[in-house]
Amino acid sequence: MTPVPSVRLLTVVASIGGASLALLVFPGAWPVLVTIDVLVLLAAVIDLVVSPRPSALRAVRLAPDRMSVGSQHRVAIRVENRSGVPVWVRVRDGTPEAFEGADAELTGPAPALGEVRWEYAVLSRSRGRFPWGPIFLRYRTVLGLWERTREEPAAGESRVYPNLALLERYHLLARADRLAALGIRRVRLRGGATEFESLREYSPGDDGRQVDWKATARRGRLTVRHWEAEKNQTVLLLLDCGRLMNATEDGIAKLDHAITAALILAHVALSRGDRVGLCTFSGKVHAWLTPRGNPAQNRLIAETLYDLAGDFAESDHGRCLKLVAAKYPKRSLLVVLTDFVDATTAADMVAHLQLAARRHVVLFAALKDAFLERAARAAPATERDGFRKAAAVDLLRERAEVLEQIRHAGGFVIDAEPGAITPPVINGYLEVVLGGLL
């Protein structure tokens, strides 16, 4: 890159220009002024010659390949100075524009024949693939009369996944037997398909009917039979990514909350030994994963969902459920993560859910609209506010009627705030599989 005069050099040149006005008063001073001009020019040339060339600087970016939406991640820039002269460097990274912290500028000295490392934090509020651009270096020459630049190619890509901090917390609490802290209830087996797993010592609260008297006599202490719900059940996650799922609260879309719930439920079900499949849809079906129970299914589901984008099409639940009927007619737990506006637009959805409930167990999880809830609760201050409140109350009444129709058809219904949808979804799954309903 062509050297650029620094502020220091421009100041010197401006000062010489100002001093030349003195020739109007002292015309005999021109030899002095010419000497100063020559010295400054000579200094500028020498400064360029003795200073490191741009090729002497190298920059490397160390950025995570995988990030979590809504979480801060550290990015490091390492600048190597291969010259024998220390330089003062300014670095601007080619951070994806969607990242918060993308405008960070790093400055500091790069020692001779050494390297310097800086770190800065980035945060993404969106999932997906984000390419990185080049690293821009700008440094001063030895005398500070010039500034030189270098563009270091540093192509790369970071994948931003849903925030799985809740999944990590689930693991910690599960190990400590404290899942109630997440709102996940302990569900007891209630008949249905069960498998004998082991004998264990009786503990308070155990069903007395499960006492194994022969084992008790043999061991000399009260022993109960431990049963486990039958494994290899099938869970199909039906994830709506249509227009209504784009609505946001505190900067996070309903779709993001639904994806988090789907990923955690998939992990829990696969850990239990069940099969999990996935269908994403809006006006059309976007992705289909056949139910499988192997560990790789977790990764496949995560890779399918991390860059799933919502669109503005009206969701066609019927098309999704018809695909399920065609591709996987075996009795399954259908977990539908979606939302709807009113009874009229939901009529087709309800009809197809009622049909699906004849063969499958339906767990219908609706993500509430926080704006609608607030509008219905607000005290109207103006006539317009009154109309808004009345409309919101009507829509909520219709919503309750639609949910009741799904319950009446035999479906399990969840109606929760987007940010609180995960625990009731996990509870619903446990209630179905441990209750022997599949």
Secondary structure, 3 states (H helix, E strand, C coil): CCCEECHHHHHHHHHHHHHHHHHHCCHHHHHHHHHHHHHHHHHHHHHHHHCCCHHHEEEEEECCCEEECCCEEEEEEEEEECCCCCEEEEEECCCCCCEECCCCEEEEEECCCEEEEEEEEEEECCCEEEEECCEEEEEECCCCCEEEEEEECCCEEEEEECCCHHHHHHHHHHHCCCHHHHCCCCCCCCCCCEEEEEEEECCCCCCHHHECHHHHHHHCCCEEEEEEECCCCEEEEEEECCHHHHCEECCEEHHHHHHHHHHHHHHHHHHHCCEEEEEEECCCEEEEEEEECCCHHHHHHHHHHCCCCCCCCCCCHHHHHHHHHHHCCCCCEEEEEECCCCHHHHHHHHHHHHHHCCCCEEEEEEECCHHHHHHHHCCCCCHHHHHHHHHHHHHHHHHHHHHHHHHHCCCEEEEECHHHCHHHHHHHHHHHHHCCCC
